[in-house]
Amino acid sequence: MARPEGFGQKAAFIRGQPADMPPREVVAAAAKEGIKISETHVYKLRSAAKQTAAKKRGPRREPGRPPKALPDAAAKPANGLTKSDAELLRAIAAIGLDRARELFARVEAAFAGLGSC
């Protein structure tokens, strides 16, 4: 079935107006041309046009800050120490080297007792 003559005339008129022109002014301009439209019609048509344009653009990025990159275990800072290495050195300095050796011996014995899991 063919569309009636003049079909889409209102939509074409609305699309022909500047996007920043307020709907009330679009309605007034249409009335001067002899076209009867409502502000609601203008809002709906512009909204549909924005949605169509968004679909053509593709998917949007999720809102919010992008996730931080996970630290690379193999990458070390310029001084060769990771944050954990620096913390361990501070702890050893706090308890003393002899006490640290005793604790490392205990840790080594505990791991040796585990065997291969």
C-alpha positions as CSV (number, residue, x, y, z in Angstrom):
1,M,0.0,0.0,0.0
2,A,1.4,3.4,-0.9
3,R,1.9,6.1,1.6
4,P,-0.5,9.1,1.3
5,E,0.7,12.2,-0.3
6,G,2.5,14.5,2.2
7,F,3.4,11.7,4.5
8,G,6.4,12.6,6.6
9,Q,6.1,16.3,5.9
10,K,6.0,17.2,9.6
11,A,9.0,15.0,10.4
12,A,10.9,16.4,7.5
13,F,10.1,20.0,8.6
14,I,11.3,19.2,12.2
15,R,14.5,17.6,11.0
16,G,15.2,20.6,8.8
17,Q,15.2,23.0,11.8
18,P,18.5,23.5,13.8
19,A,18.9,21.0,16.6
20,D,19.5,23.8,19.1
21,M,16.2,25.5,18.2
22,P,13.8,25.2,21.1
23,P,10.7,23.0,20.4
24,R,8.4,25.9,21.1
25,E,10.1,27.9,18.3
26,V,9.9,24.9,15.9
27,V,6.1,24.7,16.6
28,A,5.8,28.4,15.9
29,A,7.8,28.2,12.6
30,A,5.7,25.2,11.5
31,A,2.5,27.2,12.2
32,K,3.8,29.9,9.9
33,E,4.2,27.3,7.2
34,G,0.7,26.0,7.8
35,I,1.9,22.8,9.5
36,K,0.3,21.8,12.8
37,I,2.6,20.0,15.2
38,S,3.1,19.8,18.9
39,E,6.1,20.3,21.1
40,T,5.8,16.6,22.1
41,H,6.1,15.6,18.5
42,V,9.3,17.6,18.2
43,Y,10.8,16.1,21.4
44,K,9.9,12.5,20.3
45,L,11.3,12.9,16.8
46,R,14.6,14.4,18.1
47,S,14.9,11.7,20.7
48,A,14.4,9.0,18.1
49,A,17.0,10.7,15.9
50,K,19.6,10.7,18.8
51,Q,18.9,7.0,19.5
52,T,19.4,6.1,15.8
53,A,22.7,8.1,15.7
54,A,23.9,6.4,18.9
55,K,23.3,2.9,17.3
56,K,25.3,3.9,14.3
57,R,28.1,5.1,16.5
58,G,28.4,1.7,18.2
59,P,28.5,0.6,21.8
60,R,29.4,3.1,24.4
61,R,32.1,2.7,27.0
62,E,31.0,1.8,30.4
63,P,30.6,4.7,32.7
64,G,33.2,5.3,35.4
65,R,36.9,5.3,35.7
66,P,38.8,2.6,33.7
67,P,40.3,-0.1,35.9
68,K,43.9,0.3,36.8
69,A,46.4,-2.1,35.2
70,L,47.4,-4.9,37.5
71,P,51.1,-4.7,38.5
72,D,53.4,-6.9,36.5
73,A,55.1,-9.4,38.8
74,A,58.2,-9.6,36.5
75,A,58.5,-5.8,36.3
76,K,60.7,-4.2,38.9
77,P,61.3,-0.5,39.6
78,A,64.6,1.2,38.6
79,N,66.2,0.3,42.0
80,G,65.4,-3.4,41.4
81,L,63.2,-3.7,44.5
82,T,59.5,-4.3,44.4
83,K,57.2,-2.8,47.1
84,S,57.2,-6.1,48.9
85,D,61.0,-6.3,48.8
86,A,61.3,-2.8,50.3
87,E,58.8,-3.8,53.1
88,L,60.8,-6.9,53.9
89,L,64.1,-4.9,54.1
90,R,62.4,-2.4,56.5
91,A,61.2,-5.3,58.7
92,I,64.7,-6.9,58.8
93,A,66.2,-3.5,59.7
94,A,63.6,-3.1,62.5
95,I,64.2,-6.6,64.1
96,G,67.9,-7.0,63.3
97,L,69.8,-9.3,61.0
98,D,70.3,-12.1,63.6
99,R,66.6,-12.3,64.5
100,A,65.7,-12.2,60.8
101,R,68.0,-15.2,60.1
102,E,66.3,-17.2,62.9
103,L,62.9,-16.4,61.4
104,F,64.0,-17.3,57.9
105,A,65.4,-20.6,59.2
106,R,61.9,-21.4,60.7
107,V,60.2,-20.4,57.4
108,E,62.6,-22.6,55.4
109,A,62.0,-25.6,57.7
110,A,58.3,-25.1,57.4
111,F,58.4,-25.1,53.6
112,A,60.8,-28.1,53.6
113,G,58.2,-30.0,55.8
114,L,55.5,-29.4,53.2
115,G,57.3,-31.2,50.5
116,S,56.0,-31.0,46.9
117,C,52.2,-30.5,46.9
